[in-house]
Amino acid sequence: NAGVTQTPKFQVLKTGQSMTLQCAQDMNHNSMYWYRQDPGMGLRLIYYSASEGTTDKGEVPNGYNVSRLNKREFSLRLESAAPSQTSVYFCASPRTGMKETQYFGPGTRLLVL
Amino acid sequence: AQSVTQLDSQVPVFEEAPVELRCNYSSSVSVYLFWYVQYPNQGLQLLLKYLSGSTLVKGINGFEAEFNKSQTSFHLRKPSVHISDTAEYFCAVFGTGFQKLVFGTGTRLLVSP
């Protein structure tokens, strides 16, 4: 039981390149979330998916797209990366029926040059 | 709407001394409250949570927090810290009826020998 896994762990992109961050959970949870963490700003919600087939915008969705491929997987895509998207990205998944208690993945550290 | 304020961005303390990390929140609805800990280069781990009942909640690693509704606070305390407690601590609020956690900006606890 790995919980929440994320790939890759690290990535360096040039401005304008695209990439997809992958997240998977093996806990059979309905909801999944993507956050970004920046110094002095805490964690901010980018997008979330309350159930398979649904996605909703969070606090900072601009420049990102998401796909809830199935119940296990929730990917985050940067179509045209910008230096402002340099951040640490965390995927999280709360226990079904307990949205408030989230389990976090180890994070993806992204640097956009 | 909900918001969380962590009043101290950094708290230096000597080993075996007591520590308090402050957290205040605002919300128009009833809330659940959380403290998460993030060790260097790792994801977030749940430290403790208040959902209902006793206002004093105990968490892992000897930490505890007290929910004070009149002061809208949820301060985190530990009577004697260890070097290994050096980490960043995030307070978060989940408003009932909402779908997401809102995080504070974090407090970095630095424990020195």
Interface residues (C-beta under 8 A of the other chain):
Chain A: S31 Y33 Y35 G40 M41 G42 L43 R44 L45 Y48 A50 D56 G58 F90 A92 K99 E100 T101 Q102 Y103 F104 G105 P106 G107
Chain B: V4 S9 Y32 F34 Y36 Q42 G43 L44 Q45 L46 K49 L51 F90 F94 Q99 K100 L101 F103 G104 T105 G106
